[in-house]
Amino acid sequence: MYYRDASNNWVYWTSGPWLNTATTYTQASFTTPALPAGATAISFGLSLFSNGSVTTDDYAMYDSVGAPPLG
């Protein structure tokens, strides 16, 4: 994940856990550390470490206050 600082620079922030290979639907979630002071936006993406494909949908982001329970 990256965050944008007050000067509009994108800065590397953190990474989530590696996910296991799956042939069927797998739900994943990740809770980040607190945003750095002055962050104005965040960005995330997924990467593959070998040949293959990934299909994703239904993203959601929540502030930690009021987020629905995981699961």
N, CA, C, O and CB atoms as a CASP TS submission, in Angstrom:
PFRMAT TS
TARGET T0000
AUTHOR 0000-0000-0000
METHOD Language model
MODEL 1
PARENT N/A
ATOM      1  N   MET     1       0.838  -1.164   0.000  1.00  0.00           N
ATOM      2  CA  MET     1       0.000   0.000   0.000  1.00  0.00           C
ATOM      3  C   MET     1       0.885   1.229   0.000  1.00  0.00           C
ATOM      4  O   MET     1       2.004   1.218   0.512  1.00  0.00           O
ATOM      5  CB  MET     1      -0.954  -0.003   1.200  1.00  0.00           C
ATOM      6  N   TYR     2       0.353   2.287  -0.587  1.00  0.00           N
ATOM      7  CA  TYR     2       1.019   3.577  -0.629  1.00  0.00           C
ATOM      8  C   TYR     2       0.079   4.614  -0.039  1.00  0.00           C
ATOM      9  O   TYR     2      -1.138   4.432  -0.037  1.00  0.00           O
ATOM     10  CB  TYR     2       1.439   3.954  -2.081  1.00  0.00           C
ATOM     11  N   TYR     3       0.641   5.691   0.456  1.00  0.00           N
ATOM     12  CA  TYR     3      -0.189   6.826   0.855  1.00  0.00           C
ATOM     13  C   TYR     3       0.353   8.071   0.179  1.00  0.00           C
ATOM     14  O   TYR     3       1.531   8.144  -0.171  1.00  0.00           O
ATOM     15  CB  TYR     3      -0.216   6.998   2.408  1.00  0.00           C
ATOM     16  N   ARG     4      -0.520   9.044   0.002  1.00  0.00           N
ATOM     17  CA  ARG     4      -0.122  10.332  -0.587  1.00  0.00           C
ATOM     18  C   ARG     4       0.080  11.319   0.544  1.00  0.00           C
ATOM     19  O   ARG     4      -0.777  11.466   1.415  1.00  0.00           O
ATOM     20  CB  ARG     4      -1.192  10.862  -1.611  1.00  0.00           C
ATOM     21  N   ASP     5       1.213  11.992   0.527  1.00  0.00           N
ATOM     22  CA  ASP     5       1.487  12.964   1.585  1.00  0.00           C
ATOM     23  C   ASP     5       0.970  14.345   1.205  1.00  0.00           C
ATOM     24  O   ASP     5       0.414  14.527   0.122  1.00  0.00           O
ATOM     25  CB  ASP     5       2.988  13.027   1.878  1.00  0.00           C
ATOM     26  N   ALA     6       1.149  15.306   2.081  1.00  0.00           N
ATOM     27  CA  ALA     6       0.630  16.662   1.876  1.00  0.00           C
ATOM     28  C   ALA     6       1.261  17.362   0.673  1.00  0.00           C
ATOM     29  O   ALA     6       0.715  18.352   0.184  1.00  0.00           O
ATOM     30  CB  ALA     6       0.860  17.493   3.120  1.00  0.00           C
ATOM     31  N   SER     7       2.413  16.859   0.184  1.00  0.00           N
ATOM     32  CA  SER     7       3.070  17.436  -1.001  1.00  0.00           C
ATOM     33  C   SER     7       2.697  16.688  -2.280  1.00  0.00           C
ATOM     34  O   SER     7       3.328  16.889  -3.318  1.00  0.00           O
ATOM     35  CB  SER     7       4.592  17.420  -0.822  1.00  0.00           C
ATOM     36  N   ASN     8       1.682  15.832  -2.219  1.00  0.00           N
ATOM     37  CA  ASN     8       1.211  15.020  -3.345  1.00  0.00           C
ATOM     38  C   ASN     8       2.206  13.964  -3.803  1.00  0.00           C
ATOM     39  O   ASN     8       2.146  13.526  -4.952  1.00  0.00           O
ATOM     40  CB  ASN     8       0.881  15.909  -4.499  1.00  0.00           C
ATOM     41  N   ASN     9       3.117  13.546  -2.936  1.00  0.00           N
ATOM     42  CA  ASN     9       4.045  12.462  -3.249  1.00  0.00           C
ATOM     43  C   ASN     9       3.442  11.145  -2.761  1.00  0.00           C
ATOM     44  O   ASN     9       2.882  11.081  -1.667  1.00  0.00           O
ATOM     45  CB  ASN     9       5.447  12.712  -2.598  1.00  0.00           C
ATOM     46  N   TRP    10       3.560  10.091  -3.583  1.00  0.00           N
ATOM     47  CA  TRP    10       3.133   8.760  -3.158  1.00  0.00           C
ATOM     48  C   TRP    10       4.293   8.087  -2.468  1.00  0.00           C
ATOM     49  O   TRP    10       5.397   8.037  -3.011  1.00  0.00           O
ATOM     50  CB  TRP    10       2.633   7.908  -4.358  1.00  0.00           C
ATOM     51  N   VAL    11       4.055   7.564  -1.267  1.00  0.00           N
ATOM     52  CA  VAL    11       5.094   7.004  -0.409  1.00  0.00           C
ATOM     53  C   VAL    11       4.709   5.568  -0.058  1.00  0.00           C
ATOM     54  O   VAL    11       3.573   5.304   0.335  1.00  0.00           O
ATOM     55  CB  VAL    11       5.290   7.867   0.882  1.00  0.00           C
ATOM     56  N   TYR    12       5.683   4.619  -0.204  1.00  0.00           N
ATOM     57  CA  TYR    12       5.406   3.249   0.210  1.00  0.00           C
ATOM     58  C   TYR    12       5.067   3.251   1.688  1.00  0.00           C
ATOM     59  O   TYR    12       5.712   3.940   2.478  1.00  0.00           O
ATOM     60  CB  TYR    12       6.613   2.313  -0.084  1.00  0.00           C
ATOM     61  N   TRP    13       4.038   2.467   2.067  1.00  0.00           N
ATOM     62  CA  TRP    13       3.576   2.467   3.447  1.00  0.00           C
ATOM     63  C   TRP    13       3.687   1.086   4.068  1.00  0.00           C
ATOM     64  O   TRP    13       4.412   0.916   5.048  1.00  0.00           O
ATOM     65  CB  TRP    13       2.142   2.957   3.523  1.00  0.00           C
ATOM     66  N   THR    14       2.993   0.100   3.530  1.00  0.00           N
ATOM     67  CA  THR    14       2.956  -1.218   4.153  1.00  0.00           C
ATOM     68  C   THR    14       2.486  -2.256   3.147  1.00  0.00           C
ATOM     69  O   THR    14       1.980  -1.909   2.079  1.00  0.00           O
ATOM     70  CB  THR    14       2.040  -1.213   5.390  1.00  0.00           C
ATOM     71  N   SER    15       2.651  -3.521   3.484  1.00  0.00           N
ATOM     72  CA  SER    15       2.156  -4.629   2.663  1.00  0.00           C
ATOM     73  C   SER    15       1.274  -5.534   3.507  1.00  0.00           C
ATOM     74  O   SER    15       1.466  -5.662   4.716  1.00  0.00           O
ATOM     75  CB  SER    15       3.330  -5.435   2.049  1.00  0.00           C
ATOM     76  N   GLY    16       0.320  -6.147   2.862  1.00  0.00           N
ATOM     77  CA  GLY    16      -0.525  -7.116   3.539  1.00  0.00           C
ATOM     78  C   GLY    16       0.102  -8.500   3.491  1.00  0.00           C
ATOM     79  O   GLY    16       1.192  -8.670   2.945  1.00  0.00           O
ATOM     80  N   PRO    17      -0.570  -9.475   4.050  1.00  0.00           N
ATOM     81  CA  PRO    17      -0.040 -10.839   4.054  1.00  0.00           C
ATOM     82  C   PRO    17      -0.090 -11.453   2.662  1.00  0.00           C
ATOM     83  O   PRO    17      -0.936 -11.084   1.847  1.00  0.00           O
ATOM     84  CB  PRO    17      -0.821 -11.713   5.039  1.00  0.00           C
ATOM     85  N   TRP    18       0.812 -12.387   2.388  1.00  0.00           N
ATOM     86  CA  TRP    18       0.749 -13.154   1.154  1.00  0.00           C
ATOM     87  C   TRP    18      -0.427 -14.101   1.258  1.00  0.00           C
ATOM     88  O   TRP    18      -0.680 -14.673   2.318  1.00  0.00           O
ATOM     89  CB  TRP    18       2.077 -13.926   0.888  1.00  0.00           C
ATOM     90  N   LEU    19      -1.145 -14.269   0.163  1.00  0.00           N
ATOM     91  CA  LEU    19      -2.313 -15.140   0.140  1.00  0.00           C
ATOM     92  C   LEU    19      -1.968 -16.437  -0.577  1.00  0.00           C
ATOM     93  O   LEU    19      -1.201 -16.440  -1.539  1.00  0.00           O
ATOM     94  CB  LEU    19      -3.510 -14.440  -0.543  1.00  0.00           C
ATOM     95  N   ASN    20      -2.532 -17.520  -0.109  1.00  0.00           N
ATOM     96  CA  ASN    20      -2.288 -18.813  -0.735  1.00  0.00           C
ATOM     97  C   ASN    20      -2.987 -18.913  -2.080  1.00  0.00           C
ATOM     98  O   ASN    20      -4.020 -18.280  -2.299  1.00  0.00           O
ATOM     99  CB  ASN    20      -2.750 -19.940   0.179  1.00  0.00           C
ATOM    100  N   THR    21      -2.424 -19.706  -2.976  1.00  0.00           N
ATOM    101  CA  THR    21      -3.040 -19.998  -4.258  1.00  0.00           C
ATOM    102  C   THR    21      -4.359 -20.722  -4.022  1.00  0.00           C
ATOM    103  O   THR    21      -4.458 -21.568  -3.133  1.00  0.00           O
ATOM    104  CB  THR    21      -2.096 -20.844  -5.150  1.00  0.00           C
ATOM    105  N   ALA    22      -5.374 -20.389  -4.818  1.00  0.00           N
ATOM    106  CA  ALA    22      -6.673 -21.044  -4.687  1.00  0.00           C
ATOM    107  C   ALA    22      -7.323 -21.162  -6.057  1.00  0.00           C
ATOM    108  O   ALA    22      -7.096 -20.322  -6.928  1.00  0.00           O
ATOM    109  CB  ALA    22      -7.592 -20.266  -3.712  1.00  0.00           C
ATOM    110  N   THR    23      -8.120 -22.187  -6.249  1.00  0.00           N
ATOM    111  CA  THR    23      -8.857 -22.361  -7.504  1.00  0.00           C
ATOM    112  C   THR    23     -10.313 -21.961  -7.361  1.00  0.00           C
ATOM    113  O   THR    23     -11.051 -21.946  -8.345  1.00  0.00           O
ATOM    114  CB  THR    23      -8.767 -23.801  -7.976  1.00  0.00           C
ATOM    115  N   THR    24     -10.736 -21.638  -6.144  1.00  0.00           N
ATOM    116  CA  THR    24     -12.106 -21.196  -5.898  1.00  0.00           C
ATOM    117  C   THR    24     -12.068 -19.876  -5.136  1.00  0.00           C
ATOM    118  O   THR    24     -11.010 -19.424  -4.696  1.00  0.00           O
ATOM    119  CB  THR    24     -12.912 -22.273  -5.107  1.00  0.00           C
ATOM    120  N   TYR    25     -13.215 -19.282  -4.994  1.00  0.00           N
ATOM    121  CA  TYR    25     -13.335 -17.999  -4.304  1.00  0.00           C
ATOM    122  C   TYR    25     -12.709 -18.062  -2.909  1.00  0.00           C
ATOM    123  O   TYR    25     -12.938 -19.000  -2.146  1.00  0.00           O
ATOM    124  CB  TYR    25     -14.810 -17.587  -4.202  1.00  0.00           C
ATOM    125  N   THR    26     -11.926 -17.053  -2.604  1.00  0.00           N
ATOM    126  CA  THR    26     -11.326 -16.926  -1.275  1.00  0.00           C
ATOM    127  C   THR    26     -11.478 -15.485  -0.827  1.00  0.00           C
ATOM    128  O   THR    26     -11.042 -14.571  -1.527  1.00  0.00           O
ATOM    129  CB  THR    26      -9.818 -17.359  -1.278  1.00  0.00           C
ATOM    130  N   GLN    27     -12.083 -15.270   0.317  1.00  0.00           N
ATOM    131  CA  GLN    27     -12.210 -13.912   0.837  1.00  0.00           C
ATOM    132  C   GLN    27     -10.946 -13.555   1.593  1.00  0.00           C
ATOM    133  O   GLN    27     -10.403 -14.370   2.338  1.00  0.00           O
ATOM    134  CB  GLN    27     -13.455 -13.772   1.751  1.00  0.00           C
ATOM    135  N   ALA    28     -10.487 -12.345   1.397  1.00  0.00           N
ATOM    136  CA  ALA    28      -9.300 -11.871   2.100  1.00  0.00           C
ATOM    137  C   ALA    28      -9.597 -10.515   2.713  1.00  0.00           C
ATOM    138  O   ALA    28     -10.390  -9.740   2.178  1.00  0.00           O
ATOM    139  CB  ALA    28      -8.078 -11.790   1.148  1.00  0.00           C
ATOM    140  N   SER    29      -8.960 -10.235   3.829  1.00  0.00           N
ATOM    141  CA  SER    29      -9.081  -8.913   4.444  1.00  0.00           C
ATOM    142  C   SER    29      -7.746  -8.549   5.067  1.00  0.00           C
ATOM    143  O   SER    29      -6.922  -9.415   5.363  1.00  0.00           O
ATOM    144  CB  SER    29     -10.222  -8.881   5.511  1.00  0.00           C
ATOM    145  N   PHE    30      -7.550  -7.271   5.256  1.00  0.00           N
ATOM    146  CA  PHE    30      -6.296  -6.765   5.797  1.00  0.00           C
ATOM    147  C   PHE    30      -6.591  -5.483   6.546  1.00  0.00           C
ATOM    148  O   PHE    30      -7.227  -4.578   6.007  1.00  0.00           O
ATOM    149  CB  PHE    30      -5.241  -6.529   4.675  1.00  0.00           C
ATOM    150  N   THR    31      -6.136  -5.400   7.781  1.00  0.00           N
ATOM    151  CA  THR    31      -6.266  -4.181   8.571  1.00  0.00           C
ATOM    152  C   THR    31      -4.911  -3.503   8.615  1.00  0.00           C
ATOM    153  O   THR    31      -3.929  -4.098   9.059  1.00  0.00           O
ATOM    154  CB  THR    31      -6.791  -4.483  10.010  1.00  0.00           C
ATOM    155  N   THR    32      -4.853  -2.279   8.163  1.00  0.00           N
ATOM    156  CA  THR    32      -3.587  -1.544   8.111  1.00  0.00           C
ATOM    157  C   THR    32      -3.250  -0.958   9.479  1.00  0.00           C
ATOM    158  O   THR    32      -4.110  -0.844  10.353  1.00  0.00           O
ATOM    159  CB  THR    32      -3.655  -0.424   7.055  1.00  0.00           C
ATOM    160  N   PRO    33      -1.985  -0.590   9.645  1.00  0.00           N
ATOM    161  CA  PRO    33      -1.653   0.239  10.802  1.00  0.00           C
ATOM    162  C   PRO    33      -2.309   1.618  10.629  1.00  0.00           C
ATOM    163  O   PRO    33      -2.863   1.917   9.570  1.00  0.00           O
ATOM    164  CB  PRO    33      -0.096   0.374  10.968  1.00  0.00           C
ATOM    165  N   ALA    34      -2.245   2.427  11.643  1.00  0.00           N
ATOM    166  CA  ALA    34      -2.783   3.791  11.540  1.00  0.00           C
ATOM    167  C   ALA    34      -2.083   4.545  10.411  1.00  0.00           C
ATOM    168  O   ALA    34      -0.884   4.376  10.187  1.00  0.00           O
ATOM    169  CB  ALA    34      -2.614   4.555  12.886  1.00  0.00           C
ATOM    170  N   LEU    35      -2.836   5.364   9.713  1.00  0.00           N
ATOM    171  CA  LEU    35      -2.240   6.175   8.646  1.00  0.00           C
ATOM    172  C   LEU    35      -1.190   7.124   9.219  1.00  0.00           C
ATOM    173  O   LEU    35      -1.358   7.641  10.323  1.00  0.00           O
ATOM    174  CB  LEU    35      -3.330   6.974   7.895  1.00  0.00           C
ATOM    175  N   PRO    36      -0.117   7.353   8.477  1.00  0.00           N
ATOM    176  CA  PRO    36       0.860   8.347   8.924  1.00  0.00           C
ATOM    177  C   PRO    36       0.215   9.739   8.975  1.00  0.00           C
ATOM    178  O   PRO    36      -0.683  10.049   8.192  1.00  0.00           O
ATOM    179  CB  PRO    36       2.095   8.356   7.984  1.00  0.00           C
ATOM    180  N   ALA    37       0.677  10.545   9.883  1.00  0.00           N
ATOM    181  CA  ALA    37       0.175  11.922   9.990  1.00  0.00           C
ATOM    182  C   ALA    37       0.366  12.637   8.663  1.00  0.00           C
ATOM    183  O   ALA    37       1.418  12.510   8.036  1.00  0.00           O
ATOM    184  CB  ALA    37       0.897  12.694  11.130  1.00  0.00           C
ATOM    185  N   GLY    38      -0.630  13.378   8.232  1.00  0.00           N
ATOM    186  CA  GLY    38      -0.536  14.155   7.000  1.00  0.00           C
ATOM    187  C   GLY    38      -0.915  13.386   5.747  1.00  0.00           C
ATOM    188  O   GLY    38      -0.904  13.966   4.661  1.00  0.00           O
ATOM    189  N   ALA    39      -1.247  12.111   5.847  1.00  0.00           N
ATOM    190  CA  ALA    39      -1.659  11.344   4.669  1.00  0.00           C
ATOM    191  C   ALA    39      -2.974  11.900   4.131  1.00  0.00           C
ATOM    192  O   ALA    39      -3.888  12.204   4.896  1.00  0.00           O
ATOM    193  CB  ALA    39      -1.805   9.834   5.012  1.00  0.00           C
ATOM    194  N   THR    40      -3.060  12.029   2.807  1.00  0.00           N
ATOM    195  CA  THR    40      -4.258  12.591   2.190  1.00  0.00           C
ATOM    196  C   THR    40      -5.013  11.580   1.335  1.00  0.00           C
ATOM    197  O   THR    40      -6.143  11.846   0.926  1.00  0.00           O
ATOM    198  CB  THR    40      -3.887  13.783   1.349  1.00  0.00           C
ATOM    199  N   ALA    41      -4.409  10.424   1.056  1.00  0.00           N
ATOM    200  CA  ALA    41      -5.059   9.378   0.259  1.00  0.00           C
ATOM    201  C   ALA    41      -4.278   8.082   0.443  1.00  0.00           C
ATOM    202  O   ALA    41      -3.130   8.095   0.887  1.00  0.00           O
ATOM    203  CB  ALA    41      -5.136   9.777  -1.261  1.00  0.00           C
ATOM    204  N   ILE    42      -4.918   6.953   0.094  1.00  0.00           N
ATOM    205  CA  ILE    42      -4.209   5.676   0.098  1.00  0.00           C
ATOM    206  C   ILE    42      -4.504   4.950  -1.203  1.00  0.00           C
ATOM    207  O   ILE    42      -5.509   5.210  -1.864  1.00  0.00           O
ATOM    208  CB  ILE    42      -4.617   4.807   1.322  1.00  0.00           C
ATOM    209  N   SER    43      -3.603   4.027  -1.563  1.00  0.00           N
ATOM    210  CA  SER    43      -3.742   3.235  -2.768  1.00  0.00           C
ATOM    211  C   SER    43      -3.278   1.818  -2.473  1.00  0.00           C
ATOM    212  O   SER    43      -2.347   1.619  -1.692  1.00  0.00           O
ATOM    213  CB  SER    43      -2.941   3.853  -3.942  1.00  0.00           C
ATOM    214  N   PHE    44      -3.918   0.831  -3.092  1.00  0.00           N
ATOM    215  CA  PHE    44      -3.473  -0.551  -2.909  1.00  0.00           C
ATOM    216  C   PHE    44      -3.603  -1.311  -4.215  1.00  0.00           C
ATOM    217  O   PHE    44      -4.316  -0.888  -5.125  1.00  0.00           O
ATOM    218  CB  PHE    44      -4.282  -1.251  -1.796  1.00  0.00           C
ATOM    219  N   GLY    45      -2.913  -2.427  -4.297  1.00  0.00           N
ATOM    220  CA  GLY    45      -2.990  -3.291  -5.468  1.00  0.00           C
ATOM    221  C   GLY    45      -2.601  -4.701  -5.086  1.00  0.00           C
ATOM    222  O   GLY    45      -2.121  -4.949  -3.980  1.00  0.00           O
ATOM    223  N   LEU    46      -2.810  -5.617  -6.004  1.00  0.00           N
ATOM    224  CA  LEU    46      -2.459  -7.019  -5.791  1.00  0.00           C
ATOM    225  C   LEU    46      -1.373  -7.405  -6.783  1.00  0.00           C
ATOM    226  O   LEU    46      -1.323  -6.875  -7.893  1.00  0.00           O
ATOM    227  CB  LEU    46      -3.705  -7.946  -5.941  1.00  0.00           C
ATOM    228  N   SER    47      -0.506  -8.327  -6.385  1.00  0.00           N
ATOM    229  CA  SER    47       0.578  -8.798  -7.249  1.00  0.00           C
ATOM    230  C   SER    47       0.579 -10.316  -7.284  1.00  0.00           C
ATOM    231  O   SER    47       0.205 -10.975  -6.315  1.00  0.00           O
ATOM    232  CB  SER    47       1.946  -8.266  -6.762  1.00  0.00           C
ATOM    233  N   LEU    48       1.004 -10.858  -8.413  1.00  0.00           N
ATOM    234  CA  LEU    48       1.233 -12.292  -8.543  1.00  0.00           C
ATOM    235  C   LEU    48       2.733 -12.530  -8.535  1.00  0.00           C
ATOM    236  O   LEU    48       3.493 -11.737  -9.091  1.00  0.00           O
ATOM    237  CB  LEU    48       0.578 -12.864  -9.844  1.00  0.00           C
ATOM    238  N   PHE    49       3.162 -13.617  -7.907  1.00  0.00           N
ATOM    239  CA  PHE    49       4.579 -13.940  -7.840  1.00  0.00           C
ATOM    240  C   PHE    49       4.986 -14.994  -8.854  1.00  0.00           C
ATOM    241  O   PHE    49       6.158 -15.366  -8.918  1.00  0.00           O
ATOM    242  CB  PHE    49       4.932 -14.407  -6.458  1.00  0.00           C
ATOM    243  N   SER    50       4.033 -15.488  -9.656  1.00  0.00           N
ATOM    244  CA  SER    50       4.331 -16.449 -10.713  1.00  0.00           C
ATOM    245  C   SER    50       3.268 -16.293 -11.796  1.00  0.00           C
ATOM    246  O   SER    50       2.318 -15.528 -11.634  1.00  0.00           O
ATOM    247  CB  SER    50       4.373 -17.922 -10.159  1.00  0.00           C
ATOM    248  N   ASN    51       3.430 -17.019 -12.899  1.00  0.00           N
ATOM    249  CA  ASN    51       2.443 -16.957 -13.974  1.00  0.00           C
ATOM    250  C   ASN    51       1.076 -17.365 -13.448  1.00  0.00           C
ATOM    251  O   ASN    51       0.970 -18.279 -12.630  1.00  0.00           O
ATOM    252  CB  ASN    51       2.858 -17.860 -15.153  1.00  0.00           C
ATOM    253  N   GLY    52       0.048 -16.703 -13.905  1.00  0.00           N
ATOM    254  CA  GLY    52      -1.298 -17.024 -13.468  1.00  0.00           C
ATOM    255  C   GLY    52      -2.220 -15.843 -13.693  1.00  0.00           C
ATOM    256  O   GLY    52      -1.896 -14.922 -14.443  1.00  0.00           O
ATOM    257  N   SER    53      -3.346 -15.874 -13.053  1.00  0.00           N
ATOM    258  CA  SER    53      -4.305 -14.776 -13.156  1.00  0.00           C
ATOM    259  C   SER    53      -4.953 -14.558 -11.805  1.00  0.00           C
ATOM    260  O   SER    53      -4.927 -15.430 -10.937  1.00  0.00           O
ATOM    261  CB  SER    53      -5.376 -15.062 -14.237  1.00  0.00           C
ATOM    262  N   VAL    54      -5.529 -13.393 -11.644  1.00  0.00           N
ATOM    263  CA  VAL    54      -6.255 -13.073 -10.425  1.00  0.00           C
ATOM    264  C   VAL    54      -7.529 -12.333 -10.839  1.00  0.00           C
ATOM    265  O   VAL    54      -7.499 -11.459 -11.705  1.00  0.00           O
ATOM    266  CB  VAL    54      -5.376 -12.213  -9.434  1.00  0.00           C
ATOM    267  N   THR    55      -8.623 -12.688 -10.219  1.00  0.00           N
ATOM    268  CA  THR    55      -9.900 -12.026 -10.446  1.00  0.00           C
ATOM    269  C   THR    55     -10.357 -11.463  -9.113  1.00  0.00           C
ATOM    270  O   THR    55     -10.374 -12.180  -8.112  1.00  0.00           O
ATOM    271  CB  THR    55     -10.968 -13.007 -11.053  1.00  0.00           C
ATOM    272  N   THR    56     -10.722 -10.206  -9.086  1.00  0.00           N
ATOM    273  CA  THR    56     -11.116  -9.569  -7.831  1.00  0.00           C
ATOM    274  C   THR    56     -12.416  -8.797  -8.026  1.00  0.00           C
ATOM    275  O   THR    56     -12.751  -8.387  -9.137  1.00  0.00           O
ATOM    276  CB  THR    56     -10.000  -8.630  -7.318  1.00  0.00           C
ATOM    277  N   ASP    57     -13.132  -8.608  -6.939  1.00  0.00           N
ATOM    278  CA  ASP    57     -14.313  -7.744  -6.963  1.00  0.00           C
ATOM    279  C   ASP    57     -14.728  -7.388  -5.546  1.00  0.00           C
ATOM    280  O   ASP    57     -14.184  -7.907  -4.570  1.00  0.00           O
ATOM    281  CB  ASP    57     -15.478  -8.428  -7.708  1.00  0.00           C
ATOM    282  N   ASP    58     -15.692  -6.504  -5.454  1.00  0.00           N
ATOM    283  CA  ASP    58     -16.321  -6.121  -4.189  1.00  0.00           C
ATOM    284  C   ASP    58     -15.343  -5.602  -3.141  1.00  0.00           C
ATOM    285  O   ASP    58     -15.306  -6.105  -2.018  1.00  0.00           O
ATOM    286  CB  ASP    58     -17.057  -7.290  -3.628  1.00  0.00           C
ATOM    287  N   TYR    59     -14.567  -4.615  -3.502  1.00  0.00           N
ATOM    288  CA  TYR    59     -13.661  -3.986  -2.540  1.00  0.00           C
ATOM    289  C   TYR    59     -14.441  -3.113  -1.568  1.00  0.00           C
ATOM    290  O   TYR    59     -15.479  -2.550  -1.918  1.00  0.00           O
ATOM    291  CB  TYR    59     -12.592  -3.151  -3.266  1.00  0.00           C
ATOM    292  N   ALA    60     -13.940  -3.006  -0.363  1.00  0.00           N
ATOM    293  CA  ALA    60     -14.531  -2.096   0.617  1.00  0.00           C
ATOM    294  C   ALA    60     -13.415  -1.565   1.501  1.00  0.00           C
ATOM    295  O   ALA    60     -12.505  -2.306   1.872  1.00  0.00           O
ATOM    296  CB  ALA    60     -15.636  -2.808   1.470  1.00  0.00           C
ATOM    297  N   MET    61     -13.482  -0.303   1.834  1.00  0.00           N
ATOM    298  CA  MET    61     -12.548   0.307   2.777  1.00  0.00           C
ATOM    299  C   MET    61     -13.364   0.981   3.858  1.00  0.00           C
ATOM    300  O   MET    61     -14.383   1.617   3.587  1.00  0.00           O
ATOM    301  CB  MET    61     -11.588   1.326   2.071  1.00  0.00           C
ATOM    302  N   TYR    62     -12.900   0.831   5.089  1.00  0.00           N
ATOM    303  CA  TYR    62     -13.604   1.412   6.227  1.00  0.00           C
ATOM    304  C   TYR    62     -12.619   2.065   7.165  1.00  0.00           C
ATOM    305  O   TYR    62     -11.488   1.605   7.325  1.00  0.00           O
ATOM    306  CB  TYR    62     -14.421   0.350   6.968  1.00  0.00           C
ATOM    307  N   ASP    63     -13.059   3.137   7.780  1.00  0.00           N
ATOM    308  CA  ASP    63     -12.343   3.662   8.928  1.00  0.00           C
ATOM    309  C   ASP    63     -12.490   2.612  10.020  1.00  0.00           C
ATOM    310  O   ASP    63     -13.498   1.907  10.059  1.00  0.00           O
ATOM    311  CB  ASP    63     -12.892   5.083   9.383  1.00  0.00           C
ATOM    312  N   SER    64     -11.524   2.496  10.892  1.00  0.00           N
ATOM    313  CA  SER    64     -11.607   1.464  11.925  1.00  0.00           C
ATOM    314  C   SER    64     -12.782   1.684  12.876  1.00  0.00           C
ATOM    315  O   SER    64     -13.245   0.738  13.514  1.00  0.00           O
ATOM    316  CB  SER    64     -10.316   1.421  12.715  1.00  0.00           C
ATOM    317  N   VAL    65     -13.257   2.891  12.973  1.00  0.00           N
ATOM    318  CA  VAL    65     -14.424   3.174  13.813  1.00  0.00           C
ATOM    319  C   VAL    65     -15.675   2.937  12.976  1.00  0.00           C
ATOM    320  O   VAL    65     -15.890   3.599  11.961  1.00  0.00           O
ATOM    321  CB  VAL    65     -14.390   4.645  14.375  1.00  0.00           C
ATOM    322  N   GLY    66     -16.489   1.996  13.406  1.00  0.00           N
ATOM    323  CA  GLY    66     -17.734   1.720  12.709  1.00  0.00           C
ATOM    324  C   GLY    66     -17.630   0.696  11.592  1.00  0.00           C
ATOM    325  O   GLY    66     -18.606   0.477  10.874  1.00  0.00           O
ATOM    326  N   ALA    67     -16.476   0.063  11.426  1.00  0.00           N
ATOM    327  CA  ALA    67     -16.334  -0.960  10.389  1.00  0.00           C
ATOM    328  C   ALA    67     -17.143  -2.193  10.766  1.00  0.00           C
ATOM    329  O   ALA    67     -17.259  -2.528  11.945  1.00  0.00           O
ATOM    330  CB  ALA    67     -14.847  -1.332  10.180  1.00  0.00           C
ATOM    331  N   PRO    68     -17.707  -2.874   9.757  1.00  0.00           N
ATOM    332  CA  PRO    68     -18.432  -4.102  10.073  1.00  0.00           C
ATOM    333  C   PRO    68     -17.478  -5.195  10.555  1.00  0.00           C
ATOM    334  O   PRO    68     -16.281  -5.121  10.277  1.00  0.00           O
ATOM    335  CB  PRO    68     -19.216  -4.588   8.847  1.00  0.00           C
ATOM    336  N   PRO    69     -17.967  -6.187  11.256  1.00  0.00           N
ATOM    337  CA  PRO    69     -17.085  -7.266  11.703  1.00  0.00           C
ATOM    338  C   PRO    69     -16.542  -8.056  10.512  1.00  0.00           C
ATOM    339  O   PRO    69     -17.225  -8.204   9.499  1.00  0.00           O
ATOM    340  CB  PRO    69     -17.834  -8.206  12.665  1.00  0.00           C
ATOM    341  N   LEU    70     -15.314  -8.562  10.634  1.00  0.00           N
ATOM    342  CA  LEU    70     -14.723  -9.389   9.574  1.00  0.00           C
ATOM    343  C   LEU    70     -15.407 -10.727   9.538  1.00  0.00           C
ATOM    344  O   LEU    70     -15.842 -11.250  10.563  1.00  0.00           O
ATOM    345  CB  LEU    70     -13.208  -9.569   9.782  1.00  0.00           C
ATOM    346  N   GLY    71     -15.499 -11.289   8.319  1.00  0.00           N
ATOM    347  CA  GLY    71     -16.057 -12.633   8.202  1.00  0.00           C
ATOM    348  C   GLY    71     -17.282 -12.685   7.479  1.00  0.00           C
ATOM    349  O   GLY    71     -17.854 -13.761   7.310  1.00  0.00           O
TER
END
